[in-house]
Amino acid sequence: MSWLVLGLLLFLGVHSVAIFSPTGRDQLVARLGEGPWKGLYSLASAVGLGLIVWGYGLARENPVLLYSMPGGFRHLAALLLLPVFVLLLAAYLPGRIQRAAKHPMLLAVKLWAFAHLLAQSATGGSLADVLLFGGFLLWAVADRISLKRRAQAGALRTVPALPAGAANDVIAVVGGLALYGLTVMWGHAFFFGVRPFG
């Protein structure tokens, strides 16, 4: 469990610089330089993600069960997960979906995390599930609140984006649903050893 916690602290910690200090990233870039900052950020993210995957796998071998959900919650989880890939693509493809969601990546993370907390009906929700999915859910909520505050203070950085267009929404929907289908039919079982639909 300690490897999972360390991975979460590292991965979510490096992604939380702006939550705790709106000008923290800019100060680090000024001190280290853009290239070294991006290198350290990427390295910390990769190591953190690796520790999360490894630690979660180890924790699943001897789960500490905390709760169980009725079987029907798996269907609710599947429904909540349906827009996740659409939102992930919309985060990079400006259009109506991106405007309506405001921060589609964070909304996708919240839906993904909450749905996985609900989906623990077959094996029961474990401490590792709560740490992993609950950690990401809390981080996404905190980052969304932080973004509102930074926007009000005028401290948001402008990020280069593709031109907006209706075609982007079509690509996000078609591509997102295709990725969802690929994940539930094959990818989830291949990468994580769990078939979403039995």
C-alpha positions in Angstrom: 0.0 0.0 0.0 2.9 2.3 0.7 4.0 2.3 -2.9 0.5 3.3 -4.1 0.4 6.1 -1.6 3.9 7.3 -2.6 2.9 7.2 -6.3 -0.2 9.2 -5.6 1.7 11.8 -3.6 4.2 12.1 -6.3 1.9 12.1 -9.3 -0.9 14.2 -7.9 1.6 16.4 -6.0 3.4 17.5 -9.1 0.0 18.2 -10.8 -1.0 20.3 -7.8 1.6 23.0 -7.9 -0.9 25.6 -9.2 -3.5 24.5 -6.6 -1.2 25.4 -3.7 0.6 28.3 -5.4 -1.0 30.0 -8.5 2.4 31.5 -9.4 4.4 28.5 -8.2 4.9 27.1 -11.7 6.1 30.4 -13.1 8.5 30.8 -10.2 10.0 27.3 -10.8 10.3 28.0 -14.5 12.1 31.3 -13.8 14.4 29.5 -11.4 15.1 26.3 -13.4 14.3 27.3 -16.9 11.4 26.0 -19.1 13.2 22.9 -20.4 14.5 21.6 -17.0 11.1 22.3 -15.4 9.3 20.3 -18.1 11.9 17.5 -17.8 11.5 17.3 -14.0 7.7 17.5 -14.2 7.6 14.7 -16.8 10.0 12.5 -14.9 8.1 13.0 -11.6 4.8 12.3 -13.4 6.1 9.1 -15.0 7.7 7.8 -11.8 4.5 8.6 -9.9 2.3 6.9 -12.4 4.6 3.8 -12.4 4.4 3.6 -8.7 0.6 4.0 -8.7 0.2 1.1 -11.2 2.7 -1.1 -9.3 1.4 -0.2 -5.9 -2.2 -0.8 -6.9 -1.3 -4.2 -8.4 0.4 -5.2 -5.1 -2.5 -3.9 -3.0 -5.0 -6.0 -5.1 -3.2 -9.2 -4.1 -4.2 -8.7 -0.4 -7.2 -6.3 -0.5 -8.5 -4.6 2.6 -12.2 -4.5 1.9 -14.1 -1.4 3.1 -17.5 -1.6 1.4 -19.6 -3.5 -1.2 -22.0 -2.1 -3.7 -25.2 -3.7 -5.2 -24.5 -5.3 -8.6 -26.6 -2.7 -10.4 -24.1 0.0 -9.6 -21.8 -1.5 -12.3 -24.4 -0.5 -14.9 -24.5 3.0 -13.5 -20.7 3.2 -13.5 -20.7 2.1 -17.2 -23.1 4.9 -18.0 -21.1 7.5 -16.1 -18.0 6.3 -18.0 -19.6 6.7 -21.4 -18.6 10.4 -21.9 -15.1 10.1 -20.4 -13.2 9.5 -23.6 -15.3 12.1 -25.4 -14.4 14.7 -22.8 -10.7 13.7 -22.9 -10.6 14.3 -26.6 -12.7 17.5 -26.3 -10.1 18.9 -23.9 -7.8 19.1 -27.0 -10.4 19.8 -29.6 -12.0 23.2 -29.0 -15.8 23.2 -29.8 -19.2 23.3 -28.1 -18.4 20.3 -25.9 -15.3 22.0 -24.5 -17.1 25.3 -24.0 -20.1 23.6 -22.2 -17.8 21.5 -20.0 -15.4 24.4 -19.3 -12.7 22.0 -18.2 -13.5 18.7 -19.9 -10.3 16.9 -18.7 -11.2 17.5 -15.0 -14.8 16.5 -15.6 -13.5 13.3 -17.3 -11.3 12.5 -14.3 -14.2 13.1 -11.9 -16.5 10.9 -13.8 -13.8 8.2 -14.2 -12.9 8.2 -10.5 -16.5 8.3 -9.2 -17.7 5.6 -11.5 -14.8 3.3 -10.4 -15.8 3.8 -6.8 -19.3 2.7 -7.7 -18.2 -0.2 -9.9 -16.7 -2.2 -7.0 -19.7 -4.6 -6.8 -18.1 -7.9 -7.8 -15.1 -7.8 -5.5 -16.0 -5.1 -3.1 -14.4 -1.7 -2.6 -11.0 -1.9 -1.1 -8.7 0.5 0.7 -6.6 0.7 -2.5 -9.7 1.6 -4.6 -10.6 4.4 -2.2 -7.0 5.7 -2.2 -6.6 5.5 -5.9 -10.0 6.6 -7.2 -10.9 8.8 -4.2 -7.5 10.5 -4.5 -8.0 11.4 -8.1 -11.6 12.5 -7.4 -10.5 14.9 -4.6 -7.6 16.2 -6.7 -10.0 17.0 -9.7 -12.4 18.8 -7.4 -9.6 20.8 -5.8 -8.1 21.7 -9.2 -11.5 22.8 -10.5 -12.0 25.1 -7.5 -8.4 26.4 -7.9 -9.0 27.1 -11.6 -12.1 29.3 -10.7 -10.0 31.2 -8.2 -7.1 31.7 -10.6 -9.5 32.9 -13.3 -11.1 35.4 -11.0 -7.6 36.6 -10.1 -6.4 36.7 -13.7 -3.7 34.2 -13.0 -4.5 31.6 -15.7 -2.0 31.0 -18.4 -3.1 30.9 -22.0 -2.4 27.5 -23.6 -2.0 27.2 -27.3 -5.0 25.3 -28.8 -6.3 24.1 -32.2 -8.8 26.3 -34.0 -12.4 25.8 -32.7 -14.9 24.2 -35.0 -17.9 21.9 -35.2 -15.8 19.1 -36.8 -13.9 18.9 -33.5 -17.1 18.0 -31.6 -17.8 15.2 -34.2 -14.2 13.9 -33.8 -14.5 14.0 -30.0 -17.8 12.1 -30.0 -17.0 9.5 -32.6 -13.4 9.0 -31.4 -14.4 9.0 -27.8 -17.2 6.4 -28.2 -14.8 4.2 -30.3 -12.2 4.4 -27.5 -14.9 3.5 -24.9 -16.0 0.5 -27.0 -12.4 -0.6 -27.5 -11.7 -0.2 -23.7 -14.7 -2.2 -22.4 -14.4 -4.9 -25.1 -10.7 -5.5 -24.9 -8.4 -2.9 -23.4 -9.6 -3.0 -19.8 -9.2 -6.7 -19.5 -5.8 -6.7 -21.3 -4.2 -3.9 -19.3 -5.9 -4.3 -15.9 -7.1 -7.9 -15.9 -10.8 -6.9 -15.2 -13.6 -7.3 -17.7 -16.1 -4.4 -17.1 -19.1 -6.5 -18.3 -18.1 -9.9 -16.9 
